Amino acid sequence: MRFETAITMGLVLAAGSAAYGQYRWTAVPLHPSGAYQSEARAGYGSRQAGVLNFPGKTERAAVWEGSAESWLDLTPSWAVLGLINGMDGSSQVGQVSPTSGTFHAALWHGTPE
C-alpha cells in the first residue's frame, strides 16, 4: 500500500512576490505484519534501518529494502534487544543489550552476528 500526497510550498522572493510550486512524495509503510510498533531511524540508498517490536519480544534491530515484507532482524542471538540508529552503504550502528537494562554500542555489516 502506498500513500501519496501533494504539498504546495510558497517561496517569497526578495521583491515581495510569491511563486508556488507543487511537490509530490510517496510514503511506503515499512510496518510488518505482526509487529505492534516500528520505527525507521536511518536510510541509505534503497535500504532503511531502525527498530521493530513484536508481542512477546523486545526491540529488534531491523533493516528493510523498501517494503514491510523485506525486513531482516539483525539482533544477535545472544542479545535480548537491539536497535539501529544510523547506517551507510555497508554498515549499521546502534545498540544491543545482552541483558535487560544494559546497552552496548554495536556495529553491523548487514548480518546479525
C-alpha angles and dihedrals in degrees: 000000000000130000121211130191137169121226121200113206127188124214117200111212125211090252090060099250122121128229120195129207132180123225128191127208134175125216116208114200111232095182106121125216112271096024118115096197135022134176128186105206103169142019139190126176108320095340131089130191138193141104138308131196123205128184109272093014134084126233115315124206104236139190123192134193098211101294139071092241094054098067121131123199109230095178107124116242091244094054126086092207143004141182137185122222103172144011146179132191096296110017145042129210130201142100139301130190122211089190131019112278100019122095131195130189112254138197121194132186097202098292132086099239 
